[in-house]
């Protein structure tokens, strides 16, 4: 247990986890936009300008005074005992309600749909939580619908329930989330099936439906900065397009593809171990720290079993 505590304190103070401790993943759009992997405008603008990315960032929310820590809320958020505690309560502008935004939600409900108004995006964040929708899939399918609407009328205003479905329309974003949740009208019911099935049902626009194996892509466009490793990760992952099934290291253009893929496979194995242990994917783990954690967990398990056995045998009063 002493070793586990040492590891905990290391993560609590490590420079490698400083950004997550301060902002969680809410500044992620600044990074993905910089390296050209953002999902902005249905993945049509992976290289996103800093000015736009900043509008949906933890730094911006803090500047606006929206970040409130834990305002009279129970600490039931992810990992109350986590050494990093990256979740933050953020107030929805004009309301006394709070959400806990993170990168995938901000990028898919916001940047992917071209909505960079924090009020609409934070409200959309609350809605998907309350309605039990997956933020990634919801943002992905709405962004796809917006692209079809803008591309020479592949879908018309009448087909989408008289909504002005252009990129950047925050009111349309909110309405479609409700329509998807309650499967209202023909179009809401179609979108509720997810982007892969929706494109089949609609019979058009499949070339703009961004998914792997039927799973809508997360907020990471697999461009050449990652030397093809992320594409292979999406293609070979058991669930399809998941950014948590192997992340390749960044390489320059001269790096052989086999090295990029090797780093992706190494990370996939690491994440499989961390998932099995209930660990945090963003912590910086080495094979040695993972082994130490496994040994500590094994020892704790043995201690609990011995205590249980002694209780059963009546050796403990």
C-alpha positions in Angstrom: 0.0 0.0 0.0 2.9 2.3 0.7 4.0 2.0 -3.0 0.5 2.6 -4.2 0.4 5.8 -2.1 3.7 6.9 -3.5 2.4 6.4 -7.0 -0.8 8.4 -6.1 1.3 11.3 -4.8 3.5 11.2 -7.9 0.4 11.7 -10.2 -0.8 14.4 -7.8 2.2 16.5 -8.4 3.6 15.3 -11.8 4.2 17.9 -14.5 2.9 15.4 -17.0 -0.6 15.7 -15.4 -0.5 19.5 -14.7 -2.8 20.4 -17.6 -5.4 17.8 -16.7 -5.3 18.9 -13.0 -5.9 22.5 -14.0 -8.4 22.2 -16.9 -9.2 18.5 -17.4 -9.6 18.0 -21.1 -11.5 21.2 -21.8 -8.6 22.8 -23.6 -8.4 19.9 -26.0 -9.8 21.8 -29.0 -6.8 24.1 -28.9 -4.6 21.1 -29.3 -6.5 19.1 -31.9 -7.1 22.3 -33.9 -3.4 23.0 -33.9 -2.3 19.6 -35.1 -5.1 19.2 -37.5 -7.2 16.5 -35.9 -10.3 18.4 -34.8 -13.8 17.4 -35.9 -14.9 21.0 -36.7 -17.7 21.3 -39.3 -18.3 17.6 -39.6 -14.5 16.9 -39.8 -14.2 19.3 -42.8 -11.9 21.7 -41.0 -9.5 19.5 -38.9 -7.0 22.4 -38.8 -9.0 24.9 -36.7 -8.1 28.5 -36.0 -7.1 29.3 -32.4 -9.6 32.1 -32.2 -12.5 29.6 -32.8 -11.0 26.8 -30.7 -10.5 29.2 -27.7 -14.2 30.0 -27.6 -14.9 26.4 -26.4 -12.1 26.0 -24.0 -11.6 25.7 -20.2 -9.4 28.8 -20.4 -12.3 30.8 -21.9 -14.8 29.5 -19.4 -12.5 30.6 -16.6 -12.0 34.0 -18.2 -15.8 34.4 -18.3 -16.1 33.5 -14.7 -18.2 30.4 -15.5 -16.0 27.8 -13.7 -17.2 27.3 -10.2 -15.4 24.3 -8.8 -18.0 22.3 -6.8 -20.9 24.8 -6.1 -23.0 23.1 -3.4 -22.8 19.9 -5.4 -21.9 16.5 -3.8 -18.5 15.3 -5.0 -20.1 12.3 -6.9 -18.2 13.2 -10.0 -15.8 10.9 -11.7 -13.0 9.9 -9.4 -13.7 11.7 -6.2 -10.4 10.1 -4.9 -8.6 10.6 -8.2 -5.2 12.3 -7.7 -5.9 14.6 -10.7 -9.6 15.5 -10.2 -9.9 17.0 -13.7 -13.7 17.5 -13.7 -14.9 21.1 -13.2 -18.4 22.5 -12.8 -19.1 25.2 -15.4 -22.2 27.4 -15.1 -24.5 27.7 -18.2 -24.5 31.4 -19.0 -27.8 33.1 -17.9 -28.8 30.1 -15.7 -28.1 28.8 -12.3 -27.3 25.3 -13.6 -24.0 23.6 -14.1 -22.5 21.0 -16.3 -19.1 19.2 -16.4 -17.9 19.7 -20.0 -14.9 17.8 -21.4 -13.2 17.8 -24.8 -15.3 15.2 -26.6 -18.5 16.9 -25.7 -17.3 20.4 -26.5 -15.8 19.3 -29.8 -18.7 17.2 -31.1 -21.6 19.2 -29.9 -19.8 22.4 -30.6 -17.0 22.5 -33.2 -18.4 19.6 -35.3 -21.7 21.4 -35.7 -20.0 24.8 -36.1 -21.6 26.1 -32.9 -19.1 28.1 -31.0 -21.5 30.0 -28.6 -20.7 28.6 -25.2 -24.3 29.1 -24.0 -25.7 26.7 -26.6 -22.9 24.2 -26.3 -23.1 24.0 -22.5 -26.9 23.8 -22.7 -26.5 21.0 -25.3 -24.1 19.3 -22.8 -26.8 19.4 -20.1 -29.5 18.1 -22.5 -27.6 15.0 -23.6 -26.8 14.2 -20.0 -30.4 14.6 -18.9 -31.8 12.7 -21.8 -29.3 9.9 -21.6 -27.8 10.5 -25.0 -24.2 9.8 -26.0 -22.6 13.2 -26.7 -20.1 11.9 -29.3 -22.7 10.0 -31.4 -25.3 12.9 -31.1 -22.9 15.6 -32.2 -21.6 13.4 -35.0 -25.0 12.7 -36.5 -26.2 16.3 -36.2 -23.0 17.6 -37.8 -23.6 15.1 -40.7 -27.1 16.4 -41.1 -25.9 20.0 -41.2 -23.4 19.2 -43.9 -26.1 17.6 -46.1 -28.3 20.6 -45.6 -25.5 23.0 -46.7 -24.3 20.9 -49.7 -26.7 22.0 -52.4 -29.8 20.8 -50.7 -29.0 17.1 -50.3 -31.7 17.4 -47.7 -34.3 20.2 -47.7 -35.8 22.4 -45.0 -39.1 20.5 -45.4 -37.4 17.1 -44.8 -35.8 18.3 -41.6 -39.0 19.7 -40.0 -38.6 23.2 -41.2 -35.3 23.8 -39.3 -32.6 26.1 -40.6 -30.0 23.4 -40.4 -26.9 25.4 -41.3 -23.6 25.0 -39.4 -23.5 27.3 -36.4 -27.2 27.4 -35.6 -27.4 26.8 -31.9 -31.1 26.7 -31.7 -31.2 24.0 -34.4 -28.7 22.0 -32.3 -30.9 22.1 -29.2 -34.0 21.2 -31.1 -32.4 18.3 -32.9 -31.1 16.9 -29.6 -34.7 16.8 -28.3 -36.0 15.4 -31.5 -33.4 12.6 -31.4 -34.2 11.8 -27.8 -37.9 11.6 -28.3 -37.7 10.4 -31.9 -39.9 13.2 -33.0 -41.0 13.5 -36.6 -39.5 11.4 -39.3 -36.1 13.2 -39.3 -35.5 12.9 -35.5 -36.3 9.2 -35.6 -33.8 8.7 -38.5 -31.0 10.6 -36.7 -31.7 8.6 -33.5 -30.3 5.5 -35.3 -26.8 7.0 -35.5 -24.9 8.3 -38.5 -24.2 5.0 -40.2 -27.7 3.7 -40.1 -29.2 7.1 -40.7 -27.4 7.5 -44.0 -28.7 4.1 -45.1 -32.3 4.9 -44.1 -32.1 8.3 -45.8 -30.5 6.7 -48.9 -28.1 9.6 -49.4 -25.2 11.4 -47.9 -23.2 8.3 -46.9 -20.1 9.8 -48.3 -20.3 12.5 -45.5 -21.1 10.1 -42.7 -18.0 9.8 -40.6 -17.8 6.4 -38.9 -15.8 3.2 -38.6 -17.6 -0.1 -38.4 -20.8 1.8 -37.8 -19.5 3.7 -34.8 -19.5 7.5 -35.2 -16.0 8.9 -35.0 -14.9 10.7 -31.8 -13.4 14.1 -31.8 -10.1 13.0 -33.4 -9.8 13.2 -37.2 -7.2 10.6 -38.3 -5.1 12.7 -40.5 -1.4 12.3 -41.6 0.0 14.0 -38.4 -0.5 10.6 -36.7 1.1 8.8 -39.7 -1.9 6.6 -40.3 -1.7 5.0 -36.9 -5.0 6.4 -35.8 -6.7 5.2 -38.9 -5.4 1.6 -38.3 -6.5 1.9 -34.7 -10.0 2.8 -35.7 -10.1 0.0 -38.3 -8.8 -2.7 -36.0 -10.5 -1.7 -32.7 -13.1 -4.2 -31.5 -15.7 -1.5 -31.3 -14.8 0.5 -34.4 -13.8 4.2 -34.3 -12.7 4.6 -30.6 -9.9 6.9 -29.5 -9.5 4.7 -26.4 -8.4 1.6 -28.2 -4.8 2.5 -29.0 -3.3 5.9 -29.5 -0.2 6.3 -31.7 2.6 8.6 -30.8 3.1 11.7 -33.0 5.8 11.1 -35.6 7.4 13.2 -38.3 6.9 12.5 -42.0 10.1 10.4 -42.2 9.0 7.9 -39.6 8.1 4.4 -41.1 4.4 3.5 -40.7 5.4 0.3 -38.9 6.9 2.4 -36.0 3.7 4.4 -35.8 1.6 1.3 -35.7 3.9 -0.3 -33.1 3.3 2.7 -30.8 -0.5 2.3 -31.3 -0.4 -1.4 -30.4 1.7 -0.7 -27.3 -0.8 1.9 -26.1 -3.7 -0.4 -26.9 -2.2 -3.1 -24.6 -1.6 -0.5 -21.9 -5.2 0.8 -22.0 -6.5 -2.8 -21.9 -4.5 -3.3 -18.6 -5.7 0.0 -17.2 -9.3 -0.7 -18.1 -9.1 -4.0 -16.4 -7.7 -2.4 -13.3 -10.2 0.5 -13.3 -7.3 3.0 -13.9 -7.4 6.4 -15.5 -6.4 6.3 -19.1 -4.7 9.8 -19.1 -2.2 9.0 -16.4 1.3 8.5 -17.6 2.0 4.8 -16.9 5.1 2.8 -17.6 5.1 -1.0 -17.6 6.9 -0.9 -14.2 4.2 1.4 -12.6 1.5 -0.9 -14.0 3.2 -3.9 -12.6 3.6 -2.3 -9.2 -0.1 -1.4 -9.2 -1.0 -5.0 -10.1 1.2 -6.4 -7.2 -0.4 -3.9 -4.8 -3.9 -4.9 -5.9 -3.0 -8.6 -5.6 -1.7 -8.1 -2.1 -4.8 -6.2 -1.0 -7.0 -8.9 -2.5 -5.0 -11.6 -0.6 -5.4 -9.6 2.6 -9.1 -9.2 2.2 -9.5 -13.0 1.5 -7.5 -13.9 4.6 -9.6 -11.5 6.7 -12.8 -13.0 5.3 -11.6 -16.6 6.0 -10.6 -15.7 9.6 -14.1 -14.2 10.1 -15.8 -17.4 8.7 -13.7 -19.6 10.9 -14.4 -17.5 14.0 -10.8 -16.6 14.5 -11.7 -12.9 14.7 -14.0 -12.0 17.6 
